[in-house]
């Protein structure tokens, strides 16, 4: 893979041109989440960790489609466990969409499935987990924003970092809805990691532009050489992790990997279009004058 960072002549583009794409995609992502909330009641599909439900791990040679037809109740998700081509699957059912666990076990046994494990998650515990996850995300984002404002003590550079981080979270959430990726404890962890990744690349850019010698474009390119290489390397690592985890049937890791790929790709756009345009406005047109 060629990680050489090309020289981008930002002087050829106005701030409005640079900011149009990231703000446009952010608006589309917010629209998707609003429509999904109005239709389905939540911006993204919630896993049983946040809704409650039952899960069965069964051994069978049937395909996922055949497994779905085995049960009278709607199946929320089917995940292969173990190596690709194996015979073990985790079958999940949402709270309120099945009668009881024993009924599900009976239907599986009548089809000849070997039940390796089974269990339920109460709706009250799931609601508590959902609240804790939302509070965790809110605290992480608020703490990041407070730290950024304390570091720079000026509005435009600080809001550039916060806006970029916000977009890095919203766009992956919209893609999770479009690709029907459930919000689980694993994907919540991925979203928390994205806050850290976003702040890291934005602080690198801001420090080069605001605190080091050299004109705006030279400083921006120096930051890009490090930041783009670092982010592209992380994206490549997440792609490999997603493929390997999917091949070996490792639960959660494929979803975590793909969410990180979504967010890191969005971060490249937000850092070097949205953040750069706001910093250039601050340096040449804003209160820095």
C-alpha positions, 0 to 999 in steps of 0.5 A, spaced: 500 500 500 502 506 498 502 511 504 505 517 500 501 523 502 500 527 496 500 535 496 493 538 496 493 545 494 488 548 498 489 555 496 485 553 489 479 552 494 474 556 498 472 555 505 465 554 502 467 549 497 472 545 503 466 545 508 460 543 503 462 535 503 463 534 510 457 538 512 452 535 506 454 528 509 453 530 516 446 533 514 444 527 510 446 522 516 442 526 521 436 526 516 437 518 516 437 518 524 431 522 525 427 518 520 429 512 523 427 514 530 420 516 527 419 510 524 422 505 528 423 508 535 430 508 535 436 511 531 439 505 530 437 497 531 438 495 538 442 489 540 439 484 546 444 487 551 439 494 550 432 491 549 432 484 553 431 477 549 433 470 549 439 467 545 440 460 543 447 457 541 445 451 536 449 446 532 446 444 526 448 444 518 442 448 516 443 455 513 441 461 517 435 462 512 433 455 514 434 456 522 430 462 521 424 458 518 425 453 524 422 458 529 415 460 529 418 467 533 421 472 529 429 471 529 433 478 531 440 475 528 444 469 527 451 469 528 456 464 526 460 462 532 467 459 530 471 458 524 467 459 517 463 454 514 462 451 522 456 448 524 455 453 530 450 459 530 448 464 536 441 465 535 438 471 538 430 473 539 428 480 542 424 481 548 417 481 547 417 477 540 417 470 543 413 466 549 419 463 553 426 460 553 423 453 553 418 454 547 425 456 543 429 450 546 423 445 544 422 448 537 430 447 536 430 440 539 424 438 535 428 440 528 434 436 531 439 442 533 444 440 538 443 446 544 450 448 546 448 454 551 441 458 552 440 464 556 435 470 557 437 478 558 431 481 562 428 488 559 430 492 566 437 490 566 437 491 558 434 498 559 439 500 565 445 497 560 442 502 555 442 508 560 449 507 562 452 506 555 448 513 553 451 516 559 458 513 558 458 516 551 455 523 553 461 523 558 466 522 554 464 527 548 463 532 554 470 531 557 473 531 550 470 538 548 472 541 555 479 539 554 479 541 547 476 548 550 481 548 555 487 547 551 486 552 545 482 557 549 479 560 543 472 558 539 473 557 532 479 552 533 476 548 539 469 548 535 473 545 529 475 539 533 468 538 537 464 539 530 469 534 527 468 529 533 461 529 532 461 528 525 465 522 526 460 519 531 454 521 527 456 518 520 458 511 523 451 511 526 447 513 520 451 507 516 450 502 522 442 504 520 443 503 513 447 496 513 443 494 519 448 493 524 446 493 531 448 497 537 451 493 542 456 493 547 462 492 542 459 497 537 459 502 543 466 501 545 468 502 537 464 509 538 468 511 544 474 509 540 472 513 535 472 519 539 479 518 541 481 517 534 478 524 532 481 528 537 488 525 536 488 527 528 484 534 530 489 536 535 495 534 531 493 538 525 491 544 530 497 544 534 501 544 527 497 550 524 497 554 531 503 553 535 508 551 530 512 556 525 511 556 518 505 558 514 498 555 514 499 551 508 506 548 510 504 547 517 497 543 514 501 539 509 506 537 515 500 535 519 497 531 514 503 527 512 503 524 519 495 524 520 493 521 514 499 515 514 496 514 521 489 514 519 490 510 513 494 505 517 489 504 522 483 503 517 487 497 514 488 494 520 481 494 522 479 491 515 484 486 516 481 485 523 474 485 520 475 480 515 479 475 519 474 475 525 469 474 520 472 468 517 473 465 524 467 467 527 469 471 532 463 474 535 463 482 536 469 483 532 467 484 525 461 489 527 467 493 531 471 493 526 466 495 520 464 501 525 471 503 526 472 503 518 466 507 517 468 512 523 476 513 521 474 514 513 469 519 515 475 522 520 479 523 514 474 527 510 472 531 517 479 533 519 482 535 512 476 538 509 472 541 515 477 542 520 482 545 515 476 550 512 475 552 519 482 553 521 483 557 515 478 562 516 480 563 523 487 564 521 486 569 515 478 572 516 476 570 523 478 573 530 486 571 529 487 577 525 
